[in-house]
Amino acid sequence: MFYLVKTGCQWYMLPLDFPRWQLVYYYYRKWASQLNFDLLLEKLRGQVRVKRGQRVEPSVGIMDSQSVKWGNNASLNGVDGNKKVKG
């Protein structure tokens, strides 16, 4: 599963040492619908944080955004002065 996420390859292009791609896809969809991956990633993140000397749960979150030019911006009123992008 992580191979697919990391490489972005198509299901049918999995390496030959994997089972048939249909079987891998079946289990991926089954586990994803049960939120197993969310639980697994949460546990792994906690373990990595502890190994780095941090608390299991983060105490601060950071959100970032990006302004993107697209289409005809003539109808948009705002201007992002720092990035010189309308919208």
N, C-alpha and C positions, 0 to 999 in steps of 0.2 A: 504494500500500500504506500509506504513512504517513498519507494522508488518512483512511483507514478507522480506523487506530489512534487518530488525534487526535480525530476527530469521533464515532467510535462509530456511524456510520451503517450501515445495512444494505447488503449487497452490491448489491442491485438499485436502491439509491438513489444510486449513484455519479453524479457530474456527467456531463453529456452529452459533454464533451470526452474522457472515458475511452472505451476500447473497451467492447464488451458486457460486462456484469458477469460472465457465465459464463466468458469468456476471462480476465478479470482474476483471478477466483477460481481458475481452473485453474493459472495461473502462480504465484499466491500459495501454493497448497498444494504445488506441485512444489518451489518454492524453499525453503519452510519445512521440508519433509521432508529436504532436503539440507543443512540448517543454514546456508544462505547468509545469512539475516538475522542470525544470531548472529555470523558472521564480519564482516559489513558493520558492525554496531553496534560490535563490538570495535575495528575500524579507525577508525571515526568518533570513538569515545570517546577513543582515543589521540591523534588529531589535535587534538581540542578541548583536551585536557589540555596538550599541547605548546604550543598557542597561548596558553594561560593561564599559561605559565611553569612548569608542573608536569612531573613525570616521566610517561612513557607509562603505566606501571602504578601503581595506587594502593598506598600503603604501609600504610594502615590501613582497616579496614572497621568500620562501625557497624551494629548490629542493634537494632531497636526492636520493641516489642510493645504490644498493647493488650488490656485486659481488657474483655469485653463481657458484659452481662447477657442471658441468654436462658433461656427455658423455666422449669421448676421447679428451682431451685437447692438444694432441701432436701436432696438426696442428696449434695451436694458438701461436703467437709469443710474445705477451706482457705479462708482469707480474705485478700484483698489489703488490708492495713491502710491504705495510702495512698489507694486508690481506693474503699474500702468496697464491694468486689465479692467475693462468694463464689466460690470456684473456684481 
